[in-house]
Amino acid sequence: MLPPLNALRSFEVAARHLSFTRAAKELNVRQPAVSRQVAELEQWLGQSLFIRRKPRLELTSHGQVLFSAISSGFEQIRQAVEDIRKTQDQSQLVVDVSIGIASCWLMARLADFRKKFPQINLQLITRDSNCGYDADTTDIVVMFGEKGELPGYKSKLLFQETLFPICSVDYLPSKKFTVEELAQQKLLYLRDAYHASDWQRLFETTGLEPLDPSADRFYNSYIVYLQAALNGEGVALGWQYLMSDLLRAKRLRIAADISVSTNRGYYCCFFDRAKTKQEADLFVEWLIEQALLTPL
């Protein structure tokens, strides 16, 4: 018969820190709760587990025996959970994409993939950016970057980056801005390292400098940044493929006849889990086909 598991957990943390206070902080409970659970465990065992001295607790001989056994058990449990997590259902194709490409481009096309390949169990994971992906549990990451710095054992280009100014029809109801007029507009900025200098990149061959932006025109999230443009708060920079659906729906319009292509782009990066999966190649081939079919 085992003692209460909560009491064992409190004892393990307290024994590791040799402090009820620090144990309470790790467990996110009050210190008396830890002290009480340890006392209940000692009563259940009929033995003292700690010598209660200041500034630190000390384990009794019985406490040392129990701590060694519990620590070993928890480590085995932790390792088993990690192994299970790393070996998810191999029939799943796990694809990690940014929220930007998922919401602006991929989701409108995904029904076609599921219709063509109903046998593939696709799990789509979306993030505001791809930096949080887990290489051990992911097959493919659709990632923005430069070819020389991509992770995984191989990668395929989905589409190259071409930037151009976009805004809502309410912000610009009639003819497009000239490049000179564009430089004087409320320009919206993404703050991340990749995109902070995109407006300068766009204007660098024109001899023009855009107005210094105010603090309220900087955005950390691409989705919020795009929504600001849709709301008519200013002119943003769009990506050629990602903006195609919004432009055709007339929710956005091209603000000026100026664009710039870079050596960056969206790539499909393959990770070790994908090495034995034909599904991974089928999905990426389908993605590239969809890119080729996207009207520009």
NURO-528952 format. One record per residue (C-alpha): z, y, x; residue in three letters. Coordinates in steps of 0.001 Angstrom, whole numbers. Example, Ala and Ser with C-alpha at 12.3 -4.5 7.8 and 13.67 -1.06 7.14 Angstrom:
BEGIN
<rec><Z>7800</Z><Y>-4500</Y><X>12300</X><type>ala</type></rec>
<rec><Z>7140</Z><Y>-1060</Y><X>13670</X><type>ser</type></rec>
***
This chain:
BEGIN
<rec><Z>0</Z><Y>0</Y><X>0</X><type>met</type></rec>
<rec><Z>-1002</Z><Y>3405</Y><X>1384</X><type>leu</type></rec>
<rec><Z>1044</Z><Y>6583</Y><X>1091</X><type>pro</type></rec>
<rec><Z>-479</Z><Y>9591</Y><X>-745</X><type>pro</type></rec>
<rec><Z>-3701</Z><Y>10606</Y><X>999</X><type>leu</type></rec>
<rec><Z>-2992</Z><Y>14330</Y><X>649</X><type>asn</type></rec>
<rec><Z>276</Z><Y>13806</Y><X>2502</X><type>ala</type></rec>
<rec><Z>-1513</Z><Y>11885</Y><X>5258</X><type>leu</type></rec>
<rec><Z>-4049</Z><Y>14698</Y><X>5596</X><type>arg</type></rec>
<rec><Z>-1320</Z><Y>17345</Y><X>5836</X><type>ser</type></rec>
<rec><Z>512</Z><Y>15281</Y><X>8426</X><type>phe</type></rec>
<rec><Z>-2635</Z><Y>14790</Y><X>10526</X><type>glu</type></rec>
<rec><Z>-3426</Z><Y>18516</Y><X>10630</X><type>val</type></rec>
<rec><Z>196</Z><Y>19468</Y><X>11323</X><type>ala</type></rec>
<rec><Z>427</Z><Y>16857</Y><X>14102</X><type>ala</type></rec>
<rec><Z>-2800</Z><Y>18094</Y><X>15644</X><type>arg</type></rec>
<rec><Z>-1576</Z><Y>21701</Y><X>15718</X><type>his</type></rec>
<rec><Z>2134</Z><Y>20876</Y><X>16092</X><type>leu</type></rec>
<rec><Z>2643</Z><Y>23649</Y><X>13561</X><type>ser</type></rec>
<rec><Z>3060</Z><Y>23715</Y><X>9794</X><type>phe</type></rec>
<rec><Z>1851</Z><Y>27336</Y><X>9725</X><type>thr</type></rec>
<rec><Z>-1416</Z><Y>26634</Y><X>11531</X><type>arg</type></rec>
<rec><Z>-1930</Z><Y>23485</Y><X>9461</X><type>ala</type></rec>
<rec><Z>-1537</Z><Y>25526</Y><X>6288</X><type>ala</type></rec>
<rec><Z>-4150</Z><Y>28001</Y><X>7535</X><type>lys</type></rec>
<rec><Z>-6668</Z><Y>25224</Y><X>8226</X><type>glu</type></rec>
<rec><Z>-6012</Z><Y>23572</Y><X>4866</X><type>leu</type></rec>
<rec><Z>-6072</Z><Y>26925</Y><X>3060</X><type>asn</type></rec>
<rec><Z>-2661</Z><Y>26367</Y><X>1452</X><type>val</type></rec>
<rec><Z>779</Z><Y>27923</Y><X>1865</X><type>arg</type></rec>
<rec><Z>3044</Z><Y>26729</Y><X>4678</X><type>gln</type></rec>
<rec><Z>5763</Z><Y>25346</Y><X>2322</X><type>pro</type></rec>
<rec><Z>3150</Z><Y>23085</Y><X>714</X><type>ala</type></rec>
<rec><Z>2395</Z><Y>21425</Y><X>4062</X><type>val</type></rec>
<rec><Z>6096</Z><Y>21124</Y><X>4894</X><type>ser</type></rec>
<rec><Z>6779</Z><Y>19580</Y><X>1496</X><type>arg</type></rec>
<rec><Z>3971</Z><Y>17013</Y><X>1773</X><type>gln</type></rec>
<rec><Z>5122</Z><Y>15963</Y><X>5245</X><type>val</type></rec>
<rec><Z>8689</Z><Y>15618</Y><X>3958</X><type>ala</type></rec>
<rec><Z>7435</Z><Y>13452</Y><X>1064</X><type>glu</type></rec>
<rec><Z>5553</Z><Y>11277</Y><X>3549</X><type>leu</type></rec>
<rec><Z>8686</Z><Y>10898</Y><X>5705</X><type>glu</type></rec>
<rec><Z>10672</Z><Y>9937</Y><X>2601</X><type>gln</type></rec>
<rec><Z>8006</Z><Y>7394</Y><X>1591</X><type>trp</type></rec>
<rec><Z>8102</Z><Y>5869</Y><X>5107</X><type>leu</type></rec>
<rec><Z>11833</Z><Y>6121</Y><X>5517</X><type>gly</type></rec>
<rec><Z>11294</Z><Y>7581</Y><X>9021</X><type>gln</type></rec>
<rec><Z>11175</Z><Y>11042</Y><X>10578</X><type>ser</type></rec>
<rec><Z>7756</Z><Y>12009</Y><X>11911</X><type>leu</type></rec>
<rec><Z>8562</Z><Y>15379</Y><X>13503</X><type>phe</type></rec>
<rec><Z>11382</Z><Y>16869</Y><X>15518</X><type>ile</type></rec>
<rec><Z>11540</Z><Y>20337</Y><X>13984</X><type>arg</type></rec>
<rec><Z>12075</Z><Y>22630</Y><X>16986</X><type>arg</type></rec>
<rec><Z>10870</Z><Y>26139</Y><X>17722</X><type>lys</type></rec>
<rec><Z>8415</Z><Y>27384</Y><X>18768</X><type>pro</type></rec>
<rec><Z>6517</Z><Y>24098</Y><X>18228</X><type>arg</type></rec>
<rec><Z>7037</Z><Y>20873</Y><X>16406</X><type>leu</type></rec>
<rec><Z>7362</Z><Y>17617</Y><X>18330</X><type>glu</type></rec>
<rec><Z>6224</Z><Y>14197</Y><X>17183</X><type>leu</type></rec>
<rec><Z>8763</Z><Y>11405</Y><X>17042</X><type>thr</type></rec>
<rec><Z>7745</Z><Y>7995</Y><X>18351</X><type>ser</type></rec>
<rec><Z>6943</Z><Y>6952</Y><X>14769</X><type>his</type></rec>
<rec><Z>4965</Z><Y>10162</Y><X>14315</X><type>gly</type></rec>
<rec><Z>2936</Z><Y>9477</Y><X>17448</X><type>gln</type></rec>
<rec><Z>2035</Z><Y>5969</Y><X>16225</X><type>val</type></rec>
<rec><Z>968</Z><Y>7265</Y><X>12807</X><type>leu</type></rec>
<rec><Z>-966</Z><Y>10236</Y><X>14240</X><type>phe</type></rec>
<rec><Z>-2921</Z><Y>7965</Y><X>16583</X><type>ser</type></rec>
<rec><Z>-3867</Z><Y>5633</Y><X>13726</X><type>ala</type></rec>
<rec><Z>-4822</Z><Y>8442</Y><X>11322</X><type>ile</type></rec>
<rec><Z>-6836</Z><Y>10349</Y><X>13946</X><type>ser</type></rec>
<rec><Z>-8820</Z><Y>7224</Y><X>14747</X><type>ser</type></rec>
<rec><Z>-9409</Z><Y>6554</Y><X>11065</X><type>gly</type></rec>
<rec><Z>-10542</Z><Y>10093</Y><X>10272</X><type>phe</type></rec>
<rec><Z>-12893</Z><Y>10063</Y><X>13264</X><type>glu</type></rec>
<rec><Z>-14453</Z><Y>6821</Y><X>12026</X><type>gln</type></rec>
<rec><Z>-14839</Z><Y>8322</Y><X>8551</X><type>ile</type></rec>
<rec><Z>-16376</Z><Y>11505</Y><X>10007</X><type>arg</type></rec>
<rec><Z>-18838</Z><Y>9467</Y><X>12084</X><type>gln</type></rec>
<rec><Z>-19773</Z><Y>7280</Y><X>9123</X><type>ala</type></rec>
<rec><Z>-20407</Z><Y>10345</Y><X>6937</X><type>val</type></rec>
<rec><Z>-22518</Z><Y>11933</Y><X>9684</X><type>glu</type></rec>
<rec><Z>-24542</Z><Y>8727</Y><X>10122</X><type>asp</type></rec>
<rec><Z>-25140</Z><Y>8495</Y><X>6381</X><type>ile</type></rec>
<rec><Z>-26148</Z><Y>12159</Y><X>6219</X><type>arg</type></rec>
<rec><Z>-28630</Z><Y>11728</Y><X>9065</X><type>lys</type></rec>
<rec><Z>-30176</Z><Y>8636</Y><X>7515</X><type>thr</type></rec>
<rec><Z>-30900</Z><Y>9987</Y><X>4066</X><type>gln</type></rec>
<rec><Z>-33223</Z><Y>8070</Y><X>1787</X><type>asp</type></rec>
<rec><Z>-36262</Z><Y>7641</Y><X>4013</X><type>gln</type></rec>
<rec><Z>-38500</Z><Y>7602</Y><X>951</X><type>ser</type></rec>
<rec><Z>-37813</Z><Y>11339</Y><X>584</X><type>gln</type></rec>
<rec><Z>-40077</Z><Y>13860</Y><X>2245</X><type>leu</type></rec>
<rec><Z>-37757</Z><Y>16745</Y><X>3114</X><type>val</type></rec>
<rec><Z>-39577</Z><Y>20061</Y><X>3562</X><type>val</type></rec>
<rec><Z>-37810</Z><Y>23293</Y><X>4532</X><type>asp</type></rec>
<rec><Z>-39531</Z><Y>26590</Y><X>3625</X><type>val</type></rec>
<rec><Z>-38519</Z><Y>30232</Y><X>3437</X><type>ser</type></rec>
<rec><Z>-37884</Z><Y>31707</Y><X>-16</X><type>ile</type></rec>
<rec><Z>-40644</Z><Y>34225</Y><X>652</X><type>gly</type></rec>
<rec><Z>-43492</Z><Y>31733</Y><X>1078</X><type>ile</type></rec>
<rec><Z>-42047</Z><Y>29439</Y><X>-1602</X><type>ala</type></rec>
<rec><Z>-41816</Z><Y>32105</Y><X>-4315</X><type>ser</type></rec>
<rec><Z>-44949</Z><Y>34105</Y><X>-3426</X><type>cys</type></rec>
<rec><Z>-47365</Z><Y>31255</Y><X>-2721</X><type>trp</type></rec>
<rec><Z>-46188</Z><Y>27643</Y><X>-2679</X><type>leu</type></rec>
<rec><Z>-44457</Z><Y>27203</Y><X>-6039</X><type>met</type></rec>
<rec><Z>-47576</Z><Y>28235</Y><X>-7997</X><type>ala</type></rec>
<rec><Z>-49478</Z><Y>25397</Y><X>-6288</X><type>arg</type></rec>
<rec><Z>-46855</Z><Y>22676</Y><X>-6077</X><type>leu</type></rec>
<rec><Z>-47735</Z><Y>21092</Y><X>-9438</X><type>ala</type></rec>
<rec><Z>-51114</Z><Y>20209</Y><X>-7943</X><type>asp</type></rec>
<rec><Z>-49435</Z><Y>18293</Y><X>-5124</X><type>phe</type></rec>
<rec><Z>-47154</Z><Y>16371</Y><X>-7492</X><type>arg</type></rec>
<rec><Z>-50167</Z><Y>15498</Y><X>-9681</X><type>lys</type></rec>
<rec><Z>-52212</Z><Y>14243</Y><X>-6727</X><type>lys</type></rec>
<rec><Z>-49351</Z><Y>12403</Y><X>-5012</X><type>phe</type></rec>
<rec><Z>-46877</Z><Y>11283</Y><X>-7717</X><type>pro</type></rec>
<rec><Z>-45620</Z><Y>8522</Y><X>-5414</X><type>gln</type></rec>
<rec><Z>-44207</Z><Y>11029</Y><X>-2874</X><type>ile</type></rec>
<rec><Z>-40587</Z><Y>11955</Y><X>-3442</X><type>asn</type></rec>
<rec><Z>-40683</Z><Y>15569</Y><X>-2239</X><type>leu</type></rec>
<rec><Z>-37432</Z><Y>17446</Y><X>-1648</X><type>gln</type></rec>
<rec><Z>-38028</Z><Y>21160</Y><X>-1105</X><type>leu</type></rec>
<rec><Z>-35270</Z><Y>23140</Y><X>623</X><type>ile</type></rec>
<rec><Z>-35577</Z><Y>26940</Y><X>495</X><type>thr</type></rec>
<rec><Z>-33766</Z><Y>29544</Y><X>2604</X><type>arg</type></rec>
<rec><Z>-34102</Z><Y>33280</Y><X>3089</X><type>asp</type></rec>
<rec><Z>-35233</Z><Y>32381</Y><X>6605</X><type>ser</type></rec>
<rec><Z>-35847</Z><Y>29073</Y><X>8364</X><type>asn</type></rec>
<rec><Z>-33219</Z><Y>29464</Y><X>11068</X><type>cys</type></rec>
<rec><Z>-30703</Z><Y>27310</Y><X>9170</X><type>gly</type></rec>
<rec><Z>-32770</Z><Y>24119</Y><X>9065</X><type>tyr</type></rec>
<rec><Z>-31249</Z><Y>20805</Y><X>10164</X><type>asp</type></rec>
<rec><Z>-33601</Z><Y>18932</Y><X>12512</X><type>ala</type></rec>
<rec><Z>-31801</Z><Y>15635</Y><X>11826</X><type>asp</type></rec>
<rec><Z>-32342</Z><Y>15696</Y><X>8050</X><type>thr</type></rec>
<rec><Z>-35682</Z><Y>17529</Y><X>7785</X><type>thr</type></rec>
<rec><Z>-39227</Z><Y>16178</Y><X>8065</X><type>asp</type></rec>
<rec><Z>-41214</Z><Y>19432</Y><X>8055</X><type>ile</type></rec>
<rec><Z>-40311</Z><Y>23094</Y><X>8389</X><type>val</type></rec>
<rec><Z>-42901</Z><Y>25657</Y><X>7291</X><type>val</type></rec>
<rec><Z>-41998</Z><Y>28358</Y><X>9778</X><type>met</type></rec>
<rec><Z>-43120</Z><Y>31857</Y><X>10708</X><type>phe</type></rec>
<rec><Z>-43500</Z><Y>32406</Y><X>14437</X><type>gly</type></rec>
<rec><Z>-45702</Z><Y>32195</Y><X>17516</X><type>glu</type></rec>
<rec><Z>-47212</Z><Y>28910</Y><X>18649</X><type>lys</type></rec>
<rec><Z>-45476</Z><Y>28815</Y><X>22031</X><type>gly</type></rec>
<rec><Z>-41978</Z><Y>28986</Y><X>20553</X><type>glu</type></rec>
<rec><Z>-42161</Z><Y>26487</Y><X>17700</X><type>leu</type></rec>
<rec><Z>-39695</Z><Y>23581</Y><X>17338</X><type>pro</type></rec>
<rec><Z>-40500</Z><Y>19967</Y><X>16538</X><type>gly</type></rec>
<rec><Z>-42769</Z><Y>17440</Y><X>18241</X><type>tyr</type></rec>
<rec><Z>-45998</Z><Y>18932</Y><X>16847</X><type>lys</type></rec>
<rec><Z>-47159</Z><Y>21814</Y><X>14666</X><type>ser</type></rec>
<rec><Z>-50204</Z><Y>22821</Y><X>12629</X><type>lys</type></rec>
<rec><Z>-51254</Z><Y>26350</Y><X>11726</X><type>leu</type></rec>
<rec><Z>-51130</Z><Y>27078</Y><X>8002</X><type>leu</type></rec>
<rec><Z>-52368</Z><Y>30665</Y><X>8178</X><type>phe</type></rec>
<rec><Z>-52448</Z><Y>33455</Y><X>10706</X><type>gln</type></rec>
<rec><Z>-50616</Z><Y>36720</Y><X>10053</X><type>glu</type></rec>
<rec><Z>-52608</Z><Y>39702</Y><X>8780</X><type>thr</type></rec>
<rec><Z>-50531</Z><Y>42681</Y><X>7630</X><type>leu</type></rec>
<rec><Z>-51605</Z><Y>45426</Y><X>5236</X><type>phe</type></rec>
<rec><Z>-49788</Z><Y>48053</Y><X>3123</X><type>pro</type></rec>
<rec><Z>-48951</Z><Y>47201</Y><X>-495</X><type>ile</type></rec>
<rec><Z>-47271</Z><Y>49046</Y><X>-3345</X><type>cys</type></rec>
<rec><Z>-46926</Z><Y>48931</Y><X>-7111</X><type>ser</type></rec>
<rec><Z>-49578</Z><Y>50351</Y><X>-9405</X><type>val</type></rec>
<rec><Z>-46965</Z><Y>52825</Y><X>-10680</X><type>asp</type></rec>
<rec><Z>-46440</Z><Y>54140</Y><X>-7159</X><type>tyr</type></rec>
<rec><Z>-50184</Z><Y>54543</Y><X>-6595</X><type>leu</type></rec>
<rec><Z>-52019</Z><Y>54624</Y><X>-9965</X><type>pro</type></rec>
<rec><Z>-55355</Z><Y>55984</Y><X>-8706</X><type>ser</type></rec>
<rec><Z>-57345</Z><Y>55776</Y><X>-5460</X><type>lys</type></rec>
<rec><Z>-55916</Z><Y>54402</Y><X>-2228</X><type>lys</type></rec>
<rec><Z>-54142</Z><Y>56559</Y><X>331</X><type>phe</type></rec>
<rec><Z>-55981</Z><Y>57656</Y><X>3417</X><type>thr</type></rec>
<rec><Z>-54371</Z><Y>56460</Y><X>6630</X><type>val</type></rec>
<rec><Z>-53061</Z><Y>60011</Y><X>7178</X><type>glu</type></rec>
<rec><Z>-51528</Z><Y>60067</Y><X>3684</X><type>glu</type></rec>
<rec><Z>-50036</Z><Y>56606</Y><X>4204</X><type>leu</type></rec>
<rec><Z>-48154</Z><Y>57792</Y><X>7291</X><type>ala</type></rec>
<rec><Z>-46358</Z><Y>60360</Y><X>5101</X><type>gln</type></rec>
<rec><Z>-45270</Z><Y>57902</Y><X>2380</X><type>gln</type></rec>
<rec><Z>-41917</Z><Y>56230</Y><X>1752</X><type>lys</type></rec>
<rec><Z>-42415</Z><Y>53190</Y><X>3953</X><type>leu</type></rec>
<rec><Z>-40142</Z><Y>50175</Y><X>3452</X><type>leu</type></rec>
<rec><Z>-38931</Z><Y>48213</Y><X>6489</X><type>tyr</type></rec>
<rec><Z>-37729</Z><Y>44681</Y><X>7175</X><type>leu</type></rec>
<rec><Z>-34827</Z><Y>44743</Y><X>9607</X><type>arg</type></rec>
<rec><Z>-35205</Z><Y>41338</Y><X>11322</X><type>asp</type></rec>
<rec><Z>-36411</Z><Y>41084</Y><X>14920</X><type>ala</type></rec>
<rec><Z>-39871</Z><Y>39778</Y><X>14019</X><type>tyr</type></rec>
<rec><Z>-40756</Z><Y>42541</Y><X>11582</X><type>his</type></rec>
<rec><Z>-38790</Z><Y>45656</Y><X>12537</X><type>ala</type></rec>
<rec><Z>-41787</Z><Y>47117</Y><X>14422</X><type>ser</type></rec>
<rec><Z>-44523</Z><Y>46065</Y><X>12004</X><type>asp</type></rec>
<rec><Z>-45319</Z><Y>49577</Y><X>10789</X><type>trp</type></rec>
<rec><Z>-45671</Z><Y>50802</Y><X>14376</X><type>gln</type></rec>
<rec><Z>-47917</Z><Y>47799</Y><X>15023</X><type>arg</type></rec>
<rec><Z>-50100</Z><Y>48791</Y><X>12065</X><type>leu</type></rec>
<rec><Z>-50422</Z><Y>52446</Y><X>13112</X><type>phe</type></rec>
<rec><Z>-50641</Z><Y>52029</Y><X>16886</X><type>glu</type></rec>
<rec><Z>-54455</Z><Y>52242</Y><X>17041</X><type>thr</type></rec>
<rec><Z>-54675</Z><Y>55284</Y><X>14721</X><type>thr</type></rec>
<rec><Z>-52867</Z><Y>57869</Y><X>16837</X><type>gly</type></rec>
<rec><Z>-50519</Z><Y>58499</Y><X>13878</X><type>leu</type></rec>
<rec><Z>-46747</Z><Y>58093</Y><X>13683</X><type>glu</type></rec>
<rec><Z>-45104</Z><Y>57253</Y><X>10339</X><type>pro</type></rec>
<rec><Z>-42201</Z><Y>59365</Y><X>9152</X><type>leu</type></rec>
<rec><Z>-38768</Z><Y>58291</Y><X>10360</X><type>asp</type></rec>
<rec><Z>-37337</Z><Y>56019</Y><X>7658</X><type>pro</type></rec>
<rec><Z>-34055</Z><Y>56725</Y><X>5908</X><type>ser</type></rec>
<rec><Z>-31323</Z><Y>54081</Y><X>5944</X><type>ala</type></rec>
<rec><Z>-31969</Z><Y>53049</Y><X>2338</X><type>asp</type></rec>
<rec><Z>-35461</Z><Y>51829</Y><X>3210</X><type>arg</type></rec>
<rec><Z>-34304</Z><Y>48955</Y><X>5462</X><type>phe</type></rec>
<rec><Z>-33983</Z><Y>45453</Y><X>4001</X><type>tyr</type></rec>
<rec><Z>-32586</Z><Y>42211</Y><X>5421</X><type>asn</type></rec>
<rec><Z>-34135</Z><Y>39920</Y><X>2793</X><type>ser</type></rec>
<rec><Z>-37888</Z><Y>39617</Y><X>2300</X><type>tyr</type></rec>
<rec><Z>-37463</Z><Y>38909</Y><X>-1423</X><type>ile</type></rec>
<rec><Z>-35396</Z><Y>42079</Y><X>-1916</X><type>val</type></rec>
<rec><Z>-37908</Z><Y>43974</Y><X>230</X><type>tyr</type></rec>
<rec><Z>-40786</Z><Y>42754</Y><X>-1933</X><type>leu</type></rec>
<rec><Z>-38893</Z><Y>43559</Y><X>-5115</X><type>gln</type></rec>
<rec><Z>-38371</Z><Y>47119</Y><X>-3893</X><type>ala</type></rec>
<rec><Z>-42157</Z><Y>47468</Y><X>-3586</X><type>ala</type></rec>
<rec><Z>-42675</Z><Y>45958</Y><X>-7047</X><type>leu</type></rec>
<rec><Z>-40133</Z><Y>48459</Y><X>-8419</X><type>asn</type></rec>
<rec><Z>-42135</Z><Y>51364</Y><X>-7018</X><type>gly</type></rec>
<rec><Z>-39597</Z><Y>52379</Y><X>-4385</X><type>glu</type></rec>
<rec><Z>-42201</Z><Y>52788</Y><X>-1646</X><type>gly</type></rec>
<rec><Z>-44916</Z><Y>51085</Y><X>368</X><type>val</type></rec>
<rec><Z>-44206</Z><Y>47702</Y><X>1974</X><type>ala</type></rec>
<rec><Z>-46202</Z><Y>45486</Y><X>4282</X><type>leu</type></rec>
<rec><Z>-47701</Z><Y>42340</Y><X>2819</X><type>gly</type></rec>
<rec><Z>-49129</Z><Y>39141</Y><X>4261</X><type>trp</type></rec>
<rec><Z>-52726</Z><Y>38283</Y><X>3455</X><type>gln</type></rec>
<rec><Z>-52125</Z><Y>34872</Y><X>1881</X><type>tyr</type></rec>
<rec><Z>-48683</Z><Y>35466</Y><X>435</X><type>leu</type></rec>
<rec><Z>-49766</Z><Y>38541</Y><X>-1526</X><type>met</type></rec>
<rec><Z>-52936</Z><Y>37044</Y><X>-3023</X><type>ser</type></rec>
<rec><Z>-51410</Z><Y>35989</Y><X>-6355</X><type>asp</type></rec>
<rec><Z>-49517</Z><Y>39271</Y><X>-6863</X><type>leu</type></rec>
<rec><Z>-52659</Z><Y>41293</Y><X>-6059</X><type>leu</type></rec>
<rec><Z>-54840</Z><Y>39288</Y><X>-8441</X><type>arg</type></rec>
<rec><Z>-52203</Z><Y>39690</Y><X>-11167</X><type>ala</type></rec>
<rec><Z>-52257</Z><Y>43467</Y><X>-10502</X><type>lys</type></rec>
<rec><Z>-48509</Z><Y>43523</Y><X>-9932</X><type>arg</type></rec>
<rec><Z>-49246</Z><Y>44998</Y><X>-6509</X><type>leu</type></rec>
<rec><Z>-52207</Z><Y>46805</Y><X>-5008</X><type>arg</type></rec>
<rec><Z>-53436</Z><Y>47493</Y><X>-1496</X><type>ile</type></rec>
<rec><Z>-52215</Z><Y>50977</Y><X>-638</X><type>ala</type></rec>
<rec><Z>-54715</Z><Y>51892</Y><X>2109</X><type>ala</type></rec>
<rec><Z>-57681</Z><Y>50432</Y><X>3955</X><type>asp</type></rec>
<rec><Z>-55877</Z><Y>49510</Y><X>7129</X><type>ile</type></rec>
<rec><Z>-54687</Z><Y>46125</Y><X>8386</X><type>ser</type></rec>
<rec><Z>-53663</Z><Y>44398</Y><X>11580</X><type>val</type></rec>
<rec><Z>-53840</Z><Y>40747</Y><X>12648</X><type>ser</type></rec>
<rec><Z>-51284</Z><Y>39359</Y><X>15094</X><type>thr</type></rec>
<rec><Z>-50802</Z><Y>36221</Y><X>17180</X><type>asn</type></rec>
<rec><Z>-48077</Z><Y>35112</Y><X>14763</X><type>arg</type></rec>
<rec><Z>-48443</Z><Y>33007</Y><X>11672</X><type>gly</type></rec>
<rec><Z>-46996</Z><Y>30337</Y><X>9393</X><type>tyr</type></rec>
<rec><Z>-46877</Z><Y>26888</Y><X>10981</X><type>tyr</type></rec>
<rec><Z>-45984</Z><Y>23431</Y><X>9705</X><type>cys</type></rec>
<rec><Z>-43560</Z><Y>21985</Y><X>12255</X><type>cys</type></rec>
<rec><Z>-43003</Z><Y>18211</Y><X>12294</X><type>phe</type></rec>
<rec><Z>-39590</Z><Y>16767</Y><X>13210</X><type>phe</type></rec>
<rec><Z>-38610</Z><Y>13266</Y><X>14322</X><type>asp</type></rec>
<rec><Z>-37992</Z><Y>11966</Y><X>10781</X><type>arg</type></rec>
<rec><Z>-41687</Z><Y>12560</Y><X>10038</X><type>ala</type></rec>
<rec><Z>-43027</Z><Y>10356</Y><X>12842</X><type>lys</type></rec>
<rec><Z>-43325</Z><Y>7253</Y><X>10682</X><type>thr</type></rec>
<rec><Z>-44183</Z><Y>9013</Y><X>7422</X><type>lys</type></rec>
<rec><Z>-47774</Z><Y>9214</Y><X>6245</X><type>gln</type></rec>
<rec><Z>-46417</Z><Y>11436</Y><X>3469</X><type>glu</type></rec>
<rec><Z>-45742</Z><Y>14196</Y><X>5985</X><type>ala</type></rec>
<rec><Z>-49372</Z><Y>14320</Y><X>7090</X><type>asp</type></rec>
<rec><Z>-50571</Z><Y>14187</Y><X>3484</X><type>leu</type></rec>
<rec><Z>-48363</Z><Y>17119</Y><X>2523</X><type>phe</type></rec>
<rec><Z>-49473</Z><Y>19285</Y><X>5448</X><type>val</type></rec>
<rec><Z>-53140</Z><Y>18444</Y><X>4867</X><type>glu</type></rec>
<rec><Z>-52653</Z><Y>19474</Y><X>1239</X><type>trp</type></rec>
<rec><Z>-50974</Z><Y>22742</Y><X>2312</X><type>leu</type></rec>
<rec><Z>-53857</Z><Y>23623</Y><X>4629</X><type>ile</type></rec>
<rec><Z>-56352</Z><Y>22800</Y><X>1868</X><type>glu</type></rec>
<rec><Z>-54477</Z><Y>25146</Y><X>-485</X><type>gln</type></rec>
<rec><Z>-54576</Z><Y>27894</Y><X>2117</X><type>ala</type></rec>
<rec><Z>-58346</Z><Y>27507</Y><X>2422</X><type>leu</type></rec>
<rec><Z>-58665</Z><Y>27705</Y><X>-1372</X><type>leu</type></rec>
<rec><Z>-56566</Z><Y>30874</Y><X>-1647</X><type>thr</type></rec>
<rec><Z>-58783</Z><Y>33854</Y><X>-2571</X><type>pro</type></rec>
<rec><Z>-58334</Z><Y>36777</Y><X>-156</X><type>leu</type></rec>
***
